[in-house]
Each structure stands twice: as structure tokens, then as C-alpha cells.
């Protein structure tokens, strides 16, 4: 499986790296927030480790894309190239087809993650072809759609989970409030948290800095930094073993 040799799994656009996947197994519970139209990483992880993977995204295009990927595997046919998928990666459908994902252990739930259970406006990006919508209107547009968001403990109750092993977040600015809520208001302490701080990247003002400082202080109580890429705003945290 030559597709799986690099440390980064999946496409350059939507793949993910620097999670200690050598510790994953068939009992690992992974919550992946923010699917868009690239779930190559999640499908490859499923094929490699047979982990239980839950993909969350409230946007209609993301849900349809999950169904498209299921169809690729079910029909054993990569189908036609779609420039929207995988950030335009021409091998994207092959990533899905060759992933050997266990469709009995990979699920899609049409919810966003936030610090309350509600319906909220998600703002469209400036480019209509782009799939990612944001609660914080990171691209300052006027068009939006109302979608459903839930707290992390609510989602765990829906799935009958007392705890989860891995959280991956690529959720267009909602990551700061969502993580702060989890750490302040729940007993959930995933072993690994991997997050892209898009609020800091796209809305770096005094309010964001205060929120980020508070979150980092809280994270430092429970987690060590396993990996950081400050240019890409990507961080991976590992739960401290002495807790």
C-alpha cells in the first residue's frame, strides 16, 4: 500500500499528520470534526487500524461527499475525477477506493461542534466553490445557512461513549470555544487532541488572543504539546500520564 508510507495520511489538502497513529488499534475511538470534501485521512485510518471513526460536519455538501465516498467503496469503482474533492488531488478517489475502510465502523453525523446545543448561522466563504463554512464569519460574507451544533458531551451521549481517545478539529474558528467548553465543563479528556487554530489565523484580534491565552493555559494543565507548526496553526496535544 504505497499510499500509506508517508507520515502524512491522505491528500496534501485535507490529510493529517503528527498524530501518534502507531498507538491506534481496533478499539480506538476517533472523533473527527470538519469533513468538507476531503475525508481521505479518516478512510485511510479506518483501513489501517479498524478504529471506530465518527466524522462530524453539519454542511450539506460534506454529508453528500461522505455518501459519495461510501459509494466508491461499495461499488469498487473510483468513478470520475471531481476537482472539488481532496482540494483537486487527481488521486483522491483512489485514496478512498484503496483505503480498505471498514464501513461498519465509520460513521457520519450531521452536526457541528460548539459550546452549546443550538442552531446557528454558518457563513459561506467568498469563493462559492469552497466548501468550508464558518460560525465566526472568517471571510466576512453576508450569505449564511442555519445549521445544528452540539456540545462534545452531547455527542458522546448520542454515541453512548463515556470517553473518546482522539479528537481532530478543523472547524473554521469554532475550535477555541469548543475545546474550552470541554475542558471546563466535562470530564472528557481524550488521549490526543489535534487542532488547527483557524480563529487565530483568520481573526487575530485582542478578543481572540484573550480566548487563546485562556485555552492554552487550560490545555497546559492536562496536556503536553506533541507537535506544533506555528506557520500552519496546527497543534497536537498528548494527555499527561500523571493525571
C-alpha positions as CSV (number, residue, x, y, z in Angstrom):
1,X,0.0,0.0,0.0
2,X,2.3,2.8,-1.2
3,X,-0.3,5.4,-0.4
4,X,0.3,4.9,3.3
5,X,4.1,5.1,3.5
6,X,4.4,8.8,4.4
7,X,3.9,10.2,7.9
8,X,1.1,12.3,6.5
9,X,-2.0,10.2,5.7
10,X,-4.3,11.4,2.9
11,X,-4.0,14.3,0.5
12,X,-1.9,17.4,0.8
13,X,-5.1,19.4,1.2
14,X,-7.1,17.5,3.7
15,X,-4.8,14.9,5.0
16,X,-3.4,15.0,8.6
17,X,-0.1,14.3,10.2
18,X,1.7,14.1,13.6
19,X,-0.9,12.1,15.5
20,X,0.8,9.1,17.1
21,X,-1.1,6.6,15.0
22,X,1.2,3.7,16.0
23,X,-0.8,3.7,19.2
24,X,-4.2,3.2,17.5
25,X,-6.0,-0.1,17.3
26,X,-9.4,-1.5,16.6
27,X,-10.8,-0.2,19.9
28,X,-9.6,3.4,19.4
29,X,-12.5,5.9,19.2
30,X,-11.8,8.8,17.0
31,X,-13.9,11.9,16.7
32,X,-13.1,13.9,13.6
33,X,-14.7,17.4,13.3
34,X,-14.8,19.1,10.0
35,X,-15.0,16.9,6.9
36,X,-15.7,19.2,3.9
37,X,-14.9,17.3,0.8
38,X,-11.8,15.5,1.9
39,X,-12.1,12.6,4.3
40,X,-9.1,10.7,2.9
41,X,-7.4,10.7,6.3
42,X,-10.3,9.2,8.1
43,X,-10.9,6.4,5.5
44,X,-7.2,5.5,5.4
45,X,-7.1,5.4,9.2
46,X,-10.1,3.0,9.2
47,X,-8.4,0.7,6.8
48,X,-5.1,0.7,8.6
49,X,-6.3,0.2,12.2
50,X,-10.0,-0.7,12.0
51,X,-10.6,2.0,14.6
52,X,-14.1,3.4,15.3
53,X,-14.3,6.7,13.5
54,X,-17.0,9.3,13.8
55,X,-17.0,12.1,11.3
56,X,-18.9,15.3,12.1
57,X,-19.9,18.1,9.8
58,X,-23.2,19.9,9.5
59,X,-22.9,21.2,6.0
60,X,-25.0,19.5,3.3
61,X,-22.1,19.2,0.8
62,X,-20.0,17.4,3.4
63,X,-22.8,14.9,4.1
64,X,-23.2,14.3,0.4
65,X,-19.5,13.8,0.0
66,X,-19.5,11.1,2.7
67,X,-22.2,9.3,0.7
68,X,-20.1,9.6,-2.5
69,X,-17.1,8.0,-0.7
70,X,-19.3,5.2,0.6
71,X,-20.5,4.6,-3.0
72,X,-16.9,4.4,-4.3
73,X,-16.1,1.7,-1.8
74,X,-19.4,-0.2,-2.1
75,X,-19.2,-0.2,-6.0
76,X,-15.4,-0.8,-6.0
77,X,-15.2,1.9,-8.6
78,X,-13.2,5.1,-8.3
79,X,-15.6,6.9,-10.6
80,X,-14.9,10.2,-12.3
81,X,-12.4,12.9,-11.1
82,X,-14.1,15.9,-9.3
83,X,-11.9,18.9,-8.9
84,X,-13.7,19.8,-5.7
85,X,-12.7,16.6,-3.9
86,X,-9.4,16.5,-2.0
87,X,-8.5,20.0,-2.9
88,X,-8.3,19.0,-6.5
89,X,-6.0,16.0,-5.9
90,X,-6.4,13.8,-9.0
91,X,-5.7,10.7,-6.9
92,X,-8.4,11.5,-4.3
93,X,-10.9,8.9,-5.4
94,X,-8.1,6.2,-5.4
95,X,-7.3,7.2,-1.8
96,X,-10.8,6.3,-0.9
97,X,-11.1,3.2,-3.1
98,X,-7.8,1.7,-1.8
99,X,-8.3,2.7,1.8
100,X,-10.0,-0.7,2.8
101,X,-12.1,1.4,5.3
102,X,-14.4,-0.7,7.4
103,X,-17.8,0.8,6.6
104,X,-19.3,-0.8,9.6
105,X,-17.1,1.2,11.9
106,X,-17.0,4.6,10.2
107,X,-20.0,7.0,10.7
108,X,-21.1,10.4,9.7
109,X,-23.1,12.7,11.9
110,X,-24.5,16.0,10.5
111,X,-23.6,18.2,13.5
112,X,-21.1,20.9,14.1
113,X,-19.2,21.2,17.4
114,X,-19.6,24.2,19.7
115,X,-20.1,25.2,23.3
116,X,-23.9,24.9,23.3
117,X,-26.6,22.8,21.7
118,X,-28.4,25.0,19.2
119,X,-28.9,26.0,15.6
120,X,-26.6,28.8,14.5
121,X,-25.7,30.7,11.3
122,X,-22.8,29.3,9.3
123,X,-21.4,31.8,6.8
124,X,-20.3,30.9,3.3
125,X,-16.8,31.6,2.0
126,X,-16.2,34.3,-0.6
127,X,-15.5,31.6,-3.2
128,X,-18.7,29.7,-4.0
129,X,-16.7,26.6,-4.9
130,X,-15.1,26.3,-1.5
131,X,-16.9,24.0,1.0
132,X,-15.9,25.3,4.4
133,X,-18.4,27.5,6.3
134,X,-17.7,29.3,9.5
135,X,-19.6,30.4,12.6
136,X,-17.3,33.3,13.1
137,X,-17.7,34.6,9.5
138,X,-14.0,34.4,9.0
139,X,-14.3,35.7,5.4
140,X,-16.8,38.4,6.3
141,X,-19.6,37.5,3.8
142,X,-23.3,38.1,4.0
143,X,-24.6,34.7,2.9
144,X,-25.3,32.0,5.5
145,X,-27.2,28.9,6.3
146,X,-28.6,27.8,9.7
147,X,-27.2,24.5,10.9
148,X,-27.2,22.4,14.0
149,X,-24.3,22.4,16.5
150,X,-23.8,20.4,19.7
151,X,-21.5,20.2,22.7
152,X,-18.9,17.4,22.9
153,X,-20.6,15.7,25.8
154,X,-24.0,15.8,24.0
155,X,-22.3,14.0,21.0
156,X,-20.8,11.4,23.3
157,X,-24.2,10.7,24.8
158,X,-25.7,10.3,21.3
159,X,-23.0,7.7,20.6
160,X,-23.1,6.1,24.1
161,X,-19.4,7.0,24.8
162,X,-18.1,7.7,28.3
163,X,-14.8,8.9,26.8
164,X,-13.0,9.1,23.5
165,X,-9.4,8.6,22.5
166,X,-8.8,11.1,19.7
167,X,-10.2,14.4,18.7
168,X,-9.2,16.0,15.4
169,X,-10.6,19.5,14.7
170,X,-10.6,21.5,11.5
171,X,-13.7,23.6,12.2
172,X,-13.2,27.1,10.9
173,X,-12.8,29.0,14.1
174,X,-15.2,27.1,16.4
175,X,-12.3,25.1,17.8
176,X,-11.4,27.6,20.7
177,X,-14.9,27.8,22.3
178,X,-15.5,24.0,21.7
179,X,-12.2,23.0,23.4
180,X,-12.6,25.4,26.3
181,X,-16.1,24.1,26.9
182,X,-14.9,20.5,27.0
183,X,-12.0,21.3,29.4
184,X,-14.1,23.5,31.7
185,X,-17.4,21.7,31.8
186,X,-16.9,18.0,31.2
187,X,-14.8,15.1,32.4
188,X,-13.8,14.2,28.9
189,X,-10.0,14.0,28.5
190,X,-9.1,12.5,25.1
191,X,-5.7,11.0,24.9
192,X,-4.9,13.0,21.9
193,X,-6.2,16.4,20.6
194,X,-5.1,17.6,17.1
195,X,-6.4,21.0,16.1
196,X,-6.0,23.7,13.6
197,X,-6.4,27.2,15.2
198,X,-8.2,28.9,12.3
199,X,-9.7,31.5,14.5
200,X,-6.2,32.7,15.4
201,X,-5.2,32.5,11.8
202,X,-8.1,34.4,10.3
203,X,-9.4,36.7,13.1
204,X,-6.3,37.6,15.2
205,X,-7.5,40.4,17.3
206,X,-7.5,41.3,21.0
207,X,-10.5,39.2,21.8
208,X,-9.1,36.1,20.0
209,X,-5.8,36.5,21.8
210,X,-7.6,36.5,25.2
211,X,-9.5,33.4,24.3
212,X,-6.4,31.7,23.0
213,X,-4.4,32.5,26.1
214,X,-7.1,31.1,28.4
215,X,-7.4,28.0,26.3
216,X,-3.6,27.4,26.2
217,X,-3.4,27.9,30.0
218,X,-6.1,25.3,30.5
219,X,-4.7,22.8,28.0
220,X,-1.3,23.1,29.7
221,X,-2.8,21.8,32.9
222,X,-3.8,18.5,31.3
223,X,-1.7,18.1,28.1
224,X,1.8,18.2,26.7
225,X,2.4,19.6,23.2
226,X,3.3,16.6,21.0
227,X,3.7,18.7,17.8
228,X,3.3,22.2,16.6
229,X,3.5,24.0,13.3
230,X,3.0,27.7,14.1
231,X,3.0,28.7,10.4
232,X,0.1,26.3,9.7
233,X,-1.5,26.8,13.1
234,X,-1.5,23.1,13.7
235,X,-1.0,21.6,17.2
236,X,-1.2,18.1,18.6
237,X,-1.5,17.5,22.3
238,X,-1.0,14.3,24.3
239,X,-2.7,13.8,27.7
240,X,-0.3,13.9,30.6
241,X,0.3,10.5,32.0
242,X,0.4,11.5,35.7
243,X,-3.3,12.7,35.7
